[in-house]
Amino acid sequence: MTTFISIIVALSAIATICAIVVQESNQVGLGTLDGSSPSSEWGSNRGTSRKEMLKRITMVSSTIFFVATILLVAVTK
């Protein structure tokens, strides 16, 4: 049981790391100081975009990592 949960922890950690590394930064830099934005994000992120998919993968894999880690600690005691 411990080996199985350890494998789940490792796979979810790898998935979380990969999803975070691939995501683009939300920071625009000093261009936001004047308030003008070259492109509007309004309506462009409806849940099917790559950005939203990576957010969802990050949330799910980090939740699995958290729960599996707690389970691993509980099993090993």
N, CA, C, O and CB atoms as a CASP TS submission, in Angstrom:
PFRMAT TS
TARGET T0000
AUTHOR 0000-0000-0000
METHOD Language model
MODEL 1
PARENT N/A
ATOM      1  N   MET     1       0.825  -1.195   0.000  1.00  0.00           N
ATOM      2  CA  MET     1       0.000   0.000   0.000  1.00  0.00           C
ATOM      3  C   MET     1       0.868   1.257   0.000  1.00  0.00           C
ATOM      4  O   MET     1       0.576   2.232  -0.693  1.00  0.00           O
ATOM      5  CB  MET     1      -0.938  -0.001   1.209  1.00  0.00           C
ATOM      6  N   THR     2       1.931   1.215   0.784  1.00  0.00           N
ATOM      7  CA  THR     2       2.831   2.368   0.854  1.00  0.00           C
ATOM      8  C   THR     2       3.499   2.628  -0.486  1.00  0.00           C
ATOM      9  O   THR     2       3.674   3.782  -0.878  1.00  0.00           O
ATOM     10  CB  THR     2       3.893   2.153   1.931  1.00  0.00           C
ATOM     11  N   THR     3       3.873   1.568  -1.192  1.00  0.00           N
ATOM     12  CA  THR     3       4.514   1.720  -2.498  1.00  0.00           C
ATOM     13  C   THR     3       3.553   2.343  -3.500  1.00  0.00           C
ATOM     14  O   THR     3       3.936   3.221  -4.272  1.00  0.00           O
ATOM     15  CB  THR     3       5.011   0.364  -3.016  1.00  0.00           C
ATOM     16  N   PHE     4       2.317   1.891  -3.486  1.00  0.00           N
ATOM     17  CA  PHE     4       1.304   2.425  -4.406  1.00  0.00           C
ATOM     18  C   PHE     4       1.070   3.915  -4.164  1.00  0.00           C
ATOM     19  O   PHE     4       1.026   4.695  -5.114  1.00  0.00           O
ATOM     20  CB  PHE     4      -0.020   1.654  -4.252  1.00  0.00           C
ATOM     21  N   ILE     5       0.921   4.308  -2.922  1.00  0.00           N
ATOM     22  CA  ILE     5       0.696   5.720  -2.602  1.00  0.00           C
ATOM     23  C   ILE     5       1.936   6.551  -2.927  1.00  0.00           C
ATOM     24  O   ILE     5       1.819   7.696  -3.362  1.00  0.00           O
ATOM     25  CB  ILE     5       0.320   5.883  -1.115  1.00  0.00           C
ATOM     26  N   SER     6       3.129   5.974  -2.717  1.00  0.00           N
ATOM     27  CA  SER     6       4.363   6.688  -3.063  1.00  0.00           C
ATOM     28  C   SER     6       4.453   6.940  -4.565  1.00  0.00           C
ATOM     29  O   SER     6       4.918   7.996  -4.993  1.00  0.00           O
ATOM     30  CB  SER     6       5.588   5.896  -2.592  1.00  0.00           C
ATOM     31  N   ILE     7       4.009   5.972  -5.361  1.00  0.00           N
ATOM     32  CA  ILE     7       4.007   6.150  -6.814  1.00  0.00           C
ATOM     33  C   ILE     7       3.022   7.240  -7.211  1.00  0.00           C
ATOM     34  O   ILE     7       3.317   8.044  -8.096  1.00  0.00           O
ATOM     35  CB  ILE     7       3.657   4.829  -7.525  1.00  0.00           C
ATOM     36  N   ILE     8       1.862   7.279  -6.573  1.00  0.00           N
ATOM     37  CA  ILE     8       0.868   8.326  -6.850  1.00  0.00           C
ATOM     38  C   ILE     8       1.420   9.705  -6.488  1.00  0.00           C
ATOM     39  O   ILE     8       1.214  10.672  -7.220  1.00  0.00           O
ATOM     40  CB  ILE     8      -0.439   8.055  -6.069  1.00  0.00           C
ATOM     41  N   VAL     9       2.125   9.792  -5.352  1.00  0.00           N
ATOM     42  CA  VAL     9       2.736  11.065  -4.936  1.00  0.00           C
ATOM     43  C   VAL     9       3.772  11.513  -5.964  1.00  0.00           C
ATOM     44  O   VAL     9       3.809  12.684  -6.343  1.00  0.00           O
ATOM     45  CB  VAL     9       3.395  10.928  -3.535  1.00  0.00           C
ATOM     46  N   ALA    10       4.604  10.588  -6.411  1.00  0.00           N
ATOM     47  CA  ALA    10       5.651  10.930  -7.381  1.00  0.00           C
ATOM     48  C   ALA    10       5.052  11.367  -8.714  1.00  0.00           C
ATOM     49  O   ALA    10       5.494  12.360  -9.290  1.00  0.00           O
ATOM     50  CB  ALA    10       6.587   9.737  -7.598  1.00  0.00           C
ATOM     51  N   LEU    11       4.057  10.643  -9.209  1.00  0.00           N
ATOM     52  CA  LEU    11       3.446  10.996 -10.490  1.00  0.00           C
ATOM     53  C   LEU    11       2.707  12.330 -10.426  1.00  0.00           C
ATOM     54  O   LEU    11       2.762  13.122 -11.367  1.00  0.00           O
ATOM     55  CB  LEU    11       2.490   9.901 -10.930  1.00  0.00           C
ATOM     56  N   SER    12       2.018  12.575  -9.317  1.00  0.00           N
ATOM     57  CA  SER    12       1.306  13.852  -9.201  1.00  0.00           C
ATOM     58  C   SER    12       2.285  15.011  -9.031  1.00  0.00           C
ATOM     59  O   SER    12       2.014  16.119  -9.494  1.00  0.00           O
ATOM     60  CB  SER    12       0.324  13.814  -8.017  1.00  0.00           C
ATOM     61  N   ALA    13       3.406  14.771  -8.382  1.00  0.00           N
ATOM     62  CA  ALA    13       4.429  15.821  -8.258  1.00  0.00           C
ATOM     63  C   ALA    13       5.018  16.157  -9.622  1.00  0.00           C
ATOM     64  O   ALA    13       5.214  17.329  -9.945  1.00  0.00           O
ATOM     65  CB  ALA    13       5.550  15.380  -7.290  1.00  0.00           C
ATOM     66  N   ILE    14       5.299  15.140 -10.415  1.00  0.00           N
ATOM     67  CA  ILE    14       5.843  15.367 -11.757  1.00  0.00           C
ATOM     68  C   ILE    14       4.829  16.099 -12.625  1.00  0.00           C
ATOM     69  O   ILE    14       5.192  17.016 -13.362  1.00  0.00           O
ATOM     70  CB  ILE    14       6.242  14.032 -12.415  1.00  0.00           C
ATOM     71  N   ALA    15       3.556  15.703 -12.544  1.00  0.00           N
ATOM     72  CA  ALA    15       2.511  16.372 -13.333  1.00  0.00           C
ATOM     73  C   ALA    15       2.350  17.830 -12.919  1.00  0.00           C
ATOM     74  O   ALA    15       2.175  18.704 -13.768  1.00  0.00           O
ATOM     75  CB  ALA    15       1.173  15.636 -13.180  1.00  0.00           C
ATOM     76  N   THR    16       2.407  18.094 -11.619  1.00  0.00           N
ATOM     77  CA  THR    16       2.284  19.473 -11.130  1.00  0.00           C
ATOM     78  C   THR    16       3.460  20.325 -11.604  1.00  0.00           C
ATOM     79  O   THR    16       3.271  21.449 -12.069  1.00  0.00           O
ATOM     80  CB  THR    16       2.203  19.495  -9.589  1.00  0.00           C
ATOM     81  N   ILE    17       4.652  19.794 -11.486  1.00  0.00           N
ATOM     82  CA  ILE    17       5.845  20.538 -11.907  1.00  0.00           C
ATOM     83  C   ILE    17       5.796  20.839 -13.395  1.00  0.00           C
ATOM     84  O   ILE    17       6.074  21.965 -13.809  1.00  0.00           O
ATOM     85  CB  ILE    17       7.120  19.750 -11.572  1.00  0.00           C
ATOM     86  N   CYS    18       5.446  19.848 -14.202  1.00  0.00           N
ATOM     87  CA  CYS    18       5.388  20.049 -15.654  1.00  0.00           C
ATOM     88  C   CYS    18       4.318  21.066 -16.036  1.00  0.00           C
ATOM     89  O   CYS    18       4.545  21.907 -16.906  1.00  0.00           O
ATOM     90  CB  CYS    18       5.119  18.721 -16.363  1.00  0.00           C
ATOM     91  N   ALA    19       3.163  20.996 -15.401  1.00  0.00           N
ATOM     92  CA  ALA    19       2.083  21.941 -15.721  1.00  0.00           C
ATOM     93  C   ALA    19       2.460  23.366 -15.336  1.00  0.00           C
ATOM     94  O   ALA    19       2.120  24.309 -16.051  1.00  0.00           O
ATOM     95  CB  ALA    19       0.788  21.536 -15.006  1.00  0.00           C
ATOM     96  N   ILE    20       3.152  23.533 -14.228  1.00  0.00           N
ATOM     97  CA  ILE    20       3.552  24.869 -13.798  1.00  0.00           C
ATOM     98  C   ILE    20       4.648  25.432 -14.693  1.00  0.00           C
ATOM     99  O   ILE    20       4.642  26.622 -15.008  1.00  0.00           O
ATOM    100  CB  ILE    20       4.024  24.841 -12.346  1.00  0.00           C
ATOM    101  N   VAL    21       5.577  24.597 -15.098  1.00  0.00           N
ATOM    102  CA  VAL    21       6.678  25.063 -15.946  1.00  0.00           C
ATOM    103  C   VAL    21       6.161  25.502 -17.319  1.00  0.00           C
ATOM    104  O   VAL    21       6.676  26.464 -17.889  1.00  0.00           O
ATOM    105  CB  VAL    21       7.738  23.954 -16.108  1.00  0.00           C
ATOM    106  N   VAL    22       5.161  24.818 -17.850  1.00  0.00           N
ATOM    107  CA  VAL    22       4.657  25.114 -19.185  1.00  0.00           C
ATOM    108  C   VAL    22       3.777  26.363 -19.208  1.00  0.00           C
ATOM    109  O   VAL    22       3.640  26.994 -20.256  1.00  0.00           O
ATOM    110  CB  VAL    22       3.879  23.928 -19.716  1.00  0.00           C
ATOM    111  N   GLN    23       3.181  26.732 -18.076  1.00  0.00           N
ATOM    112  CA  GLN    23       2.283  27.887 -18.036  1.00  0.00           C
ATOM    113  C   GLN    23       3.025  29.177 -18.316  1.00  0.00           C
ATOM    114  O   GLN    23       4.187  29.349 -17.950  1.00  0.00           O
ATOM    115  CB  GLN    23       1.592  27.974 -16.687  1.00  0.00           C
ATOM    116  N   GLU    24       2.308  30.088 -18.984  1.00  0.00           N
ATOM    117  CA  GLU    24       2.874  31.405 -19.267  1.00  0.00           C
ATOM    118  C   GLU    24       2.655  32.322 -18.078  1.00  0.00           C
ATOM    119  O   GLU    24       1.738  32.116 -17.283  1.00  0.00           O
ATOM    120  CB  GLU    24       2.250  32.013 -20.541  1.00  0.00           C
ATOM    121  N   SER    25       3.487  33.318 -17.964  1.00  0.00           N
ATOM    122  CA  SER    25       3.384  34.273 -16.869  1.00  0.00           C
ATOM    123  C   SER    25       2.239  35.240 -17.119  1.00  0.00           C
ATOM    124  O   SER    25       1.959  35.594 -18.265  1.00  0.00           O
ATOM    125  CB  SER    25       4.700  35.037 -16.691  1.00  0.00           C
ATOM    126  N   ASN    26       1.575  35.671 -16.047  1.00  0.00           N
ATOM    127  CA  ASN    26       0.504  36.655 -16.152  1.00  0.00           C
ATOM    128  C   ASN    26       1.022  38.075 -16.065  1.00  0.00           C
ATOM    129  O   ASN    26       0.263  39.017 -16.296  1.00  0.00           O
ATOM    130  CB  ASN    26      -0.520  36.423 -15.076  1.00  0.00           C
ATOM    131  N   GLN    27       2.284  38.257 -15.741  1.00  0.00           N
ATOM    132  CA  GLN    27       2.852  39.587 -15.578  1.00  0.00           C
ATOM    133  C   GLN    27       3.191  40.178 -16.945  1.00  0.00           C
ATOM    134  O   GLN    27       3.740  39.501 -17.814  1.00  0.00           O
ATOM    135  CB  GLN    27       4.108  39.540 -14.680  1.00  0.00           C
ATOM    136  N   VAL    28       2.852  41.448 -17.112  1.00  0.00           N
ATOM    137  CA  VAL    28       3.126  42.127 -18.359  1.00  0.00           C
ATOM    138  C   VAL    28       4.342  43.034 -18.219  1.00  0.00           C
ATOM    139  O   VAL    28       4.887  43.504 -19.218  1.00  0.00           O
ATOM    140  CB  VAL    28       1.911  42.927 -18.807  1.00  0.00           C
ATOM    141  N   GLY    29       4.758  43.277 -17.005  1.00  0.00           N
ATOM    142  CA  GLY    29       5.914  44.131 -16.780  1.00  0.00           C
ATOM    143  C   GLY    29       5.510  45.570 -16.565  1.00  0.00           C
ATOM    144  O   GLY    29       4.455  45.847 -15.995  1.00  0.00           O
ATOM    145  N   LEU    30       6.351  46.494 -17.023  1.00  0.00           N
ATOM    146  CA  LEU    30       6.094  47.922 -16.812  1.00  0.00           C
ATOM    147  C   LEU    30       5.024  48.479 -17.736  1.00  0.00           C
ATOM    148  O   LEU    30       4.627  49.634 -17.583  1.00  0.00           O
ATOM    149  CB  LEU    30       7.363  48.703 -17.001  1.00  0.00           C
ATOM    150  N   GLY    31       4.546  47.690 -18.690  1.00  0.00           N
ATOM    151  CA  GLY    31       3.515  48.159 -19.611  1.00  0.00           C
ATOM    152  C   GLY    31       2.177  48.381 -18.945  1.00  0.00           C
ATOM    153  O   GLY    31       1.306  49.025 -19.529  1.00  0.00           O
ATOM    154  N   THR    32       1.986  47.875 -17.756  1.00  0.00           N
ATOM    155  CA  THR    32       0.699  48.037 -17.074  1.00  0.00           C
ATOM    156  C   THR    32       0.622  49.314 -16.257  1.00  0.00           C
ATOM    157  O   THR    32      -0.441  49.622 -15.719  1.00  0.00           O
ATOM    158  CB  THR    32       0.440  46.856 -16.179  1.00  0.00           C
ATOM    159  N   LEU    33       1.702  50.065 -16.144  1.00  0.00           N
ATOM    160  CA  LEU    33       1.697  51.272 -15.325  1.00  0.00           C
ATOM    161  C   LEU    33       0.787  52.361 -15.876  1.00  0.00           C
ATOM    162  O   LEU    33       0.176  53.099 -15.103  1.00  0.00           O
ATOM    163  CB  LEU    33       3.093  51.805 -15.198  1.00  0.00           C
ATOM    164  N   ASP    34       0.685  52.477 -17.196  1.00  0.00           N
ATOM    165  CA  ASP    34      -0.145  53.527 -17.763  1.00  0.00           C
ATOM    166  C   ASP    34      -1.605  53.102 -17.905  1.00  0.00           C
ATOM    167  O   ASP    34      -2.449  53.930 -18.247  1.00  0.00           O
ATOM    168  CB  ASP    34       0.400  53.938 -19.107  1.00  0.00           C
ATOM    169  N   GLY    35      -1.918  51.842 -17.652  1.00  0.00           N
ATOM    170  CA  GLY    35      -3.297  51.383 -17.676  1.00  0.00           C
ATOM    171  C   GLY    35      -3.769  50.883 -19.019  1.00  0.00           C
ATOM    172  O   GLY    35      -4.864  50.330 -19.117  1.00  0.00           O
ATOM    173  N   SER    36      -2.981  51.060 -20.049  1.00  0.00           N
ATOM    174  CA  SER    36      -3.406  50.585 -21.362  1.00  0.00           C
ATOM    175  C   SER    36      -2.884  49.175 -21.588  1.00  0.00           C
ATOM    176  O   SER    36      -1.714  48.883 -21.341  1.00  0.00           O
ATOM    177  CB  SER    36      -2.914  51.532 -22.480  1.00  0.00           C
ATOM    178  N   SER    37      -3.755  48.321 -22.053  1.00  0.00           N
ATOM    179  CA  SER    37      -3.391  46.936 -22.300  1.00  0.00           C
ATOM    180  C   SER    37      -3.535  46.656 -23.791  1.00  0.00           C
ATOM    181  O   SER    37      -4.561  46.998 -24.380  1.00  0.00           O
ATOM    182  CB  SER    37      -4.271  45.963 -21.458  1.00  0.00           C
ATOM    183  N   PRO    38      -2.541  46.046 -24.409  1.00  0.00           N
ATOM    184  CA  PRO    38      -2.621  45.802 -25.844  1.00  0.00           C
ATOM    185  C   PRO    38      -3.683  44.772 -26.223  1.00  0.00           C
ATOM    186  O   PRO    38      -4.250  44.849 -27.313  1.00  0.00           O
ATOM    187  CB  PRO    38      -1.285  45.350 -26.352  1.00  0.00           C
ATOM    188  N   SER    39      -3.958  43.821 -25.351  1.00  0.00           N
ATOM    189  CA  SER    39      -4.983  42.825 -25.674  1.00  0.00           C
ATOM    190  C   SER    39      -5.873  42.606 -24.461  1.00  0.00           C
ATOM    191  O   SER    39      -5.404  42.596 -23.323  1.00  0.00           O
ATOM    192  CB  SER    39      -4.339  41.485 -26.128  1.00  0.00           C
ATOM    193  N   SER    40      -7.113  42.438 -24.711  1.00  0.00           N
ATOM    194  CA  SER    40      -8.062  42.236 -23.628  1.00  0.00           C
ATOM    195  C   SER    40      -8.262  40.745 -23.395  1.00  0.00           C
ATOM    196  O   SER    40      -8.361  39.977 -24.353  1.00  0.00           O
ATOM    197  CB  SER    40      -9.406  42.925 -23.939  1.00  0.00           C
ATOM    198  N   GLU    41      -8.322  40.331 -22.147  1.00  0.00           N
ATOM    199  CA  GLU    41      -8.546  38.935 -21.789  1.00  0.00           C
ATOM    200  C   GLU    41     -10.029  38.631 -21.634  1.00  0.00           C
ATOM    201  O   GLU    41     -10.397  37.496 -21.331  1.00  0.00           O
ATOM    202  CB  GLU    41      -7.809  38.594 -20.504  1.00  0.00           C
ATOM    203  N   TRP    42     -10.878  39.619 -21.835  1.00  0.00           N
ATOM    204  CA  TRP    42     -12.307  39.445 -21.598  1.00  0.00           C
ATOM    205  C   TRP    42     -12.893  38.440 -22.590  1.00  0.00           C
ATOM    206  O   TRP    42     -12.891  38.681 -23.797  1.00  0.00           O
ATOM    207  CB  TRP    42     -13.040  40.797 -21.705  1.00  0.00           C
ATOM    208  N   GLY    43     -13.395  37.315 -22.079  1.00  0.00           N
ATOM    209  CA  GLY    43     -14.058  36.331 -22.916  1.00  0.00           C
ATOM    210  C   GLY    43     -13.145  35.402 -23.679  1.00  0.00           C
ATOM    211  O   GLY    43     -13.632  34.512 -24.376  1.00  0.00           O
ATOM    212  N   SER    44     -11.853  35.572 -23.578  1.00  0.00           N
ATOM    213  CA  SER    44     -10.950  34.722 -24.344  1.00  0.00           C
ATOM    214  C   SER    44     -10.627  33.419 -23.623  1.00  0.00           C
ATOM    215  O   SER    44     -10.013  32.524 -24.202  1.00  0.00           O
ATOM    216  CB  SER    44      -9.673  35.467 -24.643  1.00  0.00           C
ATOM    217  N   ASN    45     -11.035  33.312 -22.375  1.00  0.00           N
ATOM    218  CA  ASN    45     -10.697  32.138 -21.582  1.00  0.00           C
ATOM    219  C   ASN    45     -11.986  31.448 -21.130  1.00  0.00           C
ATOM    220  O   ASN    45     -12.436  31.652 -20.002  1.00  0.00           O
ATOM    221  CB  ASN    45      -9.818  32.529 -20.359  1.00  0.00           C
ATOM    222  N   ARG    46     -12.565  30.654 -21.981  1.00  0.00           N
ATOM    223  CA  ARG    46     -13.873  30.053 -21.712  1.00  0.00           C
ATOM    224  C   ARG    46     -13.793  28.622 -21.186  1.00  0.00           C
ATOM    225  O   ARG    46     -14.821  27.947 -21.127  1.00  0.00           O
ATOM    226  CB  ARG    46     -14.698  30.072 -22.963  1.00  0.00           C
ATOM    227  N   GLY    47     -12.630  28.139 -20.808  1.00  0.00           N
ATOM    228  CA  GLY    47     -12.517  26.793 -20.263  1.00  0.00           C
ATOM    229  C   GLY    47     -11.987  25.783 -21.237  1.00  0.00           C
ATOM    230  O   GLY    47     -11.680  24.657 -20.846  1.00  0.00           O
ATOM    231  N   THR    48     -11.866  26.145 -22.492  1.00  0.00           N
ATOM    232  CA  THR    48     -11.350  25.213 -23.482  1.00  0.00           C
ATOM    233  C   THR    48      -9.969  25.616 -23.978  1.00  0.00           C
ATOM    234  O   THR    48      -9.367  24.905 -24.782  1.00  0.00           O
ATOM    235  CB  THR    48     -12.306  25.113 -24.647  1.00  0.00           C
ATOM    236  N   SER    49      -9.476  26.723 -23.518  1.00  0.00           N
ATOM    237  CA  SER    49      -8.178  27.187 -23.978  1.00  0.00           C
ATOM    238  C   SER    49      -7.054  26.414 -23.294  1.00  0.00           C
ATOM    239  O   SER    49      -7.276  25.724 -22.299  1.00  0.00           O
ATOM    240  CB  SER    49      -8.027  28.688 -23.719  1.00  0.00           C
ATOM    241  N   ARG    50      -5.881  26.533 -23.823  1.00  0.00           N
ATOM    242  CA  ARG    50      -4.709  25.855 -23.279  1.00  0.00           C
ATOM    243  C   ARG    50      -4.398  26.361 -21.875  1.00  0.00           C
ATOM    244  O   ARG    50      -4.010  25.592 -20.996  1.00  0.00           O
ATOM    245  CB  ARG    50      -3.497  26.058 -24.196  1.00  0.00           C
ATOM    246  N   LYS    51      -4.572  27.655 -21.682  1.00  0.00           N
ATOM    247  CA  LYS    51      -4.299  28.271 -20.385  1.00  0.00           C
ATOM    248  C   LYS    51      -5.220  27.704 -19.304  1.00  0.00           C
ATOM    249  O   LYS    51      -4.770  27.368 -18.208  1.00  0.00           O
ATOM    250  CB  LYS    51      -4.463  29.796 -20.473  1.00  0.00           C
ATOM    251  N   GLU    52      -6.495  27.602 -19.618  1.00  0.00           N
ATOM    252  CA  GLU    52      -7.458  27.072 -18.649  1.00  0.00           C
ATOM    253  C   GLU    52      -7.219  25.583 -18.393  1.00  0.00           C
ATOM    254  O   GLU    52      -7.369  25.115 -17.265  1.00  0.00           O
ATOM    255  CB  GLU    52      -8.896  27.298 -19.146  1.00  0.00           C
ATOM    256  N   MET    53      -6.854  24.851 -19.423  1.00  0.00           N
ATOM    257  CA  MET    53      -6.573  23.426 -19.258  1.00  0.00           C
ATOM    258  C   MET    53      -5.360  23.217 -18.349  1.00  0.00           C
ATOM    259  O   MET    53      -5.371  22.324 -17.502  1.00  0.00           O
ATOM    260  CB  MET    53      -6.334  22.762 -20.630  1.00  0.00           C
ATOM    261  N   LEU    54      -4.324  24.025 -18.515  1.00  0.00           N
ATOM    262  CA  LEU    54      -3.149  23.910 -17.652  1.00  0.00           C
ATOM    263  C   LEU    54      -3.476  24.287 -16.217  1.00  0.00           C
ATOM    264  O   LEU    54      -2.945  23.680 -15.287  1.00  0.00           O
ATOM    265  CB  LEU    54      -2.018  24.787 -18.174  1.00  0.00           C
ATOM    266  N   LYS    55      -4.337  25.274 -16.018  1.00  0.00           N
ATOM    267  CA  LYS    55      -4.768  25.628 -14.664  1.00  0.00           C
ATOM    268  C   LYS    55      -5.492  24.464 -14.008  1.00  0.00           C
ATOM    269  O   LYS    55      -5.263  24.154 -12.839  1.00  0.00           O
ATOM    270  CB  LYS    55      -5.676  26.865 -14.692  1.00  0.00           C
ATOM    271  N   ARG    56      -6.371  23.821 -14.776  1.00  0.00           N
ATOM    272  CA  ARG    56      -7.138  22.693 -14.249  1.00  0.00           C
ATOM    273  C   ARG    56      -6.219  21.512 -13.923  1.00  0.00           C
ATOM    274  O   ARG    56      -6.389  20.869 -12.887  1.00  0.00           O
ATOM    275  CB  ARG    56      -8.219  22.264 -15.257  1.00  0.00           C
ATOM    276  N   ILE    57      -5.257  21.223 -14.788  1.00  0.00           N
ATOM    277  CA  ILE    57      -4.307  20.140 -14.531  1.00  0.00           C
ATOM    278  C   ILE    57      -3.499  20.438 -13.274  1.00  0.00           C
ATOM    279  O   ILE    57      -3.252  19.542 -12.467  1.00  0.00           O
ATOM    280  CB  ILE    57      -3.366  19.938 -15.740  1.00  0.00           C
ATOM    281  N   THR    58      -3.088  21.687 -13.105  1.00  0.00           N
ATOM    282  CA  THR    58      -2.319  22.077 -11.926  1.00  0.00           C
ATOM    283  C   THR    58      -3.144  21.900 -10.657  1.00  0.00           C
ATOM    284  O   THR    58      -2.641  21.376  -9.663  1.00  0.00           O
ATOM    285  CB  THR    58      -1.847  23.529 -12.050  1.00  0.00           C
ATOM    286  N   MET    59      -4.386  22.323 -10.678  1.00  0.00           N
ATOM    287  CA  MET    59      -5.244  22.204  -9.498  1.00  0.00           C
ATOM    288  C   MET    59      -5.512  20.739  -9.138  1.00  0.00           C
ATOM    289  O   MET    59      -5.430  20.361  -7.969  1.00  0.00           O
ATOM    290  CB  MET    59      -6.569  22.932  -9.738  1.00  0.00           C
ATOM    291  N   VAL    60      -5.829  19.926 -10.132  1.00  0.00           N
ATOM    292  CA  VAL    60      -6.144  18.519  -9.869  1.00  0.00           C
ATOM    293  C   VAL    60      -4.919  17.762  -9.385  1.00  0.00           C
ATOM    294  O   VAL    60      -4.992  17.021  -8.405  1.00  0.00           O
ATOM    295  CB  VAL    60      -6.705  17.853 -11.124  1.00  0.00           C
ATOM    296  N   SER    61      -3.795  17.946 -10.065  1.00  0.00           N
ATOM    297  CA  SER    61      -2.594  17.207  -9.674  1.00  0.00           C
ATOM    298  C   SER    61      -2.063  17.658  -8.314  1.00  0.00           C
ATOM    299  O   SER    61      -1.545  16.837  -7.557  1.00  0.00           O
ATOM    300  CB  SER    61      -1.511  17.374 -10.730  1.00  0.00           C
ATOM    301  N   SER    62      -2.182  18.942  -7.993  1.00  0.00           N
ATOM    302  CA  SER    62      -1.722  19.387  -6.675  1.00  0.00           C
ATOM    303  C   SER    62      -2.659  18.896  -5.567  1.00  0.00           C
ATOM    304  O   SER    62      -2.207  18.606  -4.459  1.00  0.00           O
ATOM    305  CB  SER    62      -1.619  20.923  -6.638  1.00  0.00           C
ATOM    306  N   THR    63      -3.954  18.800  -5.856  1.00  0.00           N
ATOM    307  CA  THR    63      -4.891  18.244  -4.879  1.00  0.00           C
ATOM    308  C   THR    63      -4.614  16.763  -4.635  1.00  0.00           C
ATOM    309  O   THR    63      -4.622  16.302  -3.494  1.00  0.00           O
ATOM    310  CB  THR    63      -6.337  18.439  -5.355  1.00  0.00           C
ATOM    311  N   ILE    64      -4.371  16.022  -5.716  1.00  0.00           N
ATOM    312  CA  ILE    64      -4.023  14.600  -5.586  1.00  0.00           C
ATOM    313  C   ILE    64      -2.726  14.448  -4.801  1.00  0.00           C
ATOM    314  O   ILE    64      -2.611  13.558  -3.958  1.00  0.00           O
ATOM    315  CB  ILE    64      -3.888  13.935  -6.981  1.00  0.00           C
ATOM    316  N   PHE    65      -1.749  15.311  -5.073  1.00  0.00           N
ATOM    317  CA  PHE    65      -0.477  15.262  -4.352  1.00  0.00           C
ATOM    318  C   PHE    65      -0.700  15.496  -2.856  1.00  0.00           C
ATOM    319  O   PHE    65      -0.158  14.768  -2.024  1.00  0.00           O
ATOM    320  CB  PHE    65       0.508  16.310  -4.918  1.00  0.00           C
ATOM    321  N   PHE    66      -1.493  16.503  -2.520  1.00  0.00           N
ATOM    322  CA  PHE    66      -1.752  16.845  -1.127  1.00  0.00           C
ATOM    323  C   PHE    66      -2.442  15.694  -0.391  1.00  0.00           C
ATOM    324  O   PHE    66      -2.024  15.303   0.699  1.00  0.00           O
ATOM    325  CB  PHE    66      -2.607  18.110  -1.045  1.00  0.00           C
ATOM    326  N   VAL    67      -3.507  15.157  -1.004  1.00  0.00           N
ATOM    327  CA  VAL    67      -4.264  14.079  -0.368  1.00  0.00           C
ATOM    328  C   VAL    67      -3.412  12.809  -0.255  1.00  0.00           C
ATOM    329  O   VAL    67      -3.441  12.136   0.776  1.00  0.00           O
ATOM    330  CB  VAL    67      -5.553  13.787  -1.162  1.00  0.00           C
ATOM    331  N   ALA    68      -2.672  12.487  -1.285  1.00  0.00           N
ATOM    332  CA  ALA    68      -1.844  11.278  -1.260  1.00  0.00           C
ATOM    333  C   ALA    68      -0.718  11.397  -0.240  1.00  0.00           C
ATOM    334  O   ALA    68      -0.357  10.411   0.402  1.00  0.00           O
ATOM    335  CB  ALA    68      -1.262  11.002  -2.647  1.00  0.00           C
ATOM    336  N   THR    69      -0.164  12.587  -0.088  1.00  0.00           N
ATOM    337  CA  THR    69       0.891  12.775   0.904  1.00  0.00           C
ATOM    338  C   THR    69       0.348  12.601   2.326  1.00  0.00           C
ATOM    339  O   THR    69       0.984  11.968   3.168  1.00  0.00           O
ATOM    340  CB  THR    69       1.528  14.164   0.747  1.00  0.00           C
ATOM    341  N   ILE    70      -0.820  13.164   2.579  1.00  0.00           N
ATOM    342  CA  ILE    70      -1.451  12.991   3.901  1.00  0.00           C
ATOM    343  C   ILE    70      -1.770  11.509   4.139  1.00  0.00           C
ATOM    344  O   ILE    70      -1.564  10.997   5.239  1.00  0.00           O
ATOM    345  CB  ILE    70      -2.755  13.851   4.010  1.00  0.00           C
ATOM    346  N   LEU    71      -2.264  10.837   3.121  1.00  0.00           N
ATOM    347  CA  LEU    71      -2.571   9.406   3.233  1.00  0.00           C
ATOM    348  C   LEU    71      -1.304   8.594   3.493  1.00  0.00           C
ATOM    349  O   LEU    71      -1.323   7.651   4.284  1.00  0.00           O
ATOM    350  CB  LEU    71      -3.266   8.903   1.955  1.00  0.00           C
ATOM    351  N   LEU    72      -0.218   8.949   2.840  1.00  0.00           N
ATOM    352  CA  LEU    72       1.046   8.244   3.014  1.00  0.00           C
ATOM    353  C   LEU    72       1.556   8.393   4.438  1.00  0.00           C
ATOM    354  O   LEU    72       2.061   7.436   5.026  1.00  0.00           O
ATOM    355  CB  LEU    72       2.090   8.761   2.022  1.00  0.00           C
ATOM    356  N   VAL    73       1.427   9.576   4.986  1.00  0.00           N
ATOM    357  CA  VAL    73       1.848   9.793   6.378  1.00  0.00           C
ATOM    358  C   VAL    73       0.963   8.998   7.327  1.00  0.00           C
ATOM    359  O   VAL    73       1.455   8.427   8.300  1.00  0.00           O
ATOM    360  CB  VAL    73       1.800  11.297   6.739  1.00  0.00           C
ATOM    361  N   ALA    74      -0.334   8.957   7.054  1.00  0.00           N
ATOM    362  CA  ALA    74      -1.257   8.222   7.922  1.00  0.00           C
ATOM    363  C   ALA    74      -1.015   6.720   7.850  1.00  0.00           C
ATOM    364  O   ALA    74      -1.148   6.028   8.860  1.00  0.00           O
ATOM    365  CB  ALA    74      -2.704   8.533   7.543  1.00  0.00           C
ATOM    366  N   VAL    75      -0.669   6.215   6.698  1.00  0.00           N
ATOM    367  CA  VAL    75      -0.451   4.773   6.525  1.00  0.00           C
ATOM    368  C   VAL    75       0.853   4.327   7.175  1.00  0.00           C
ATOM    369  O   VAL    75       0.929   3.236   7.741  1.00  0.00           O
ATOM    370  CB  VAL    75      -0.441   4.408   5.036  1.00  0.00           C
ATOM    371  N   THR    76       1.872   5.167   7.095  1.00  0.00           N
ATOM    372  CA  THR    76       3.185   4.775   7.618  1.00  0.00           C
ATOM    373  C   THR    76       3.289   4.859   9.135  1.00  0.00           C
ATOM    374  O   THR    76       4.236   4.312   9.700  1.00  0.00           O
ATOM    375  CB  THR    76       4.247   5.637   7.007  1.00  0.00           C
ATOM    376  N   LYS    77       2.366   5.513   9.814  1.00  0.00           N
ATOM    377  CA  LYS    77       2.420   5.612  11.276  1.00  0.00           C
ATOM    378  C   LYS    77       1.918   4.378  11.934  1.00  0.00           C
ATOM    379  O   LYS    77       1.896   4.299  13.162  1.00  0.00           O
ATOM    380  CB  LYS    77       1.634   6.785  11.760  1.00  0.00           C
TER
END
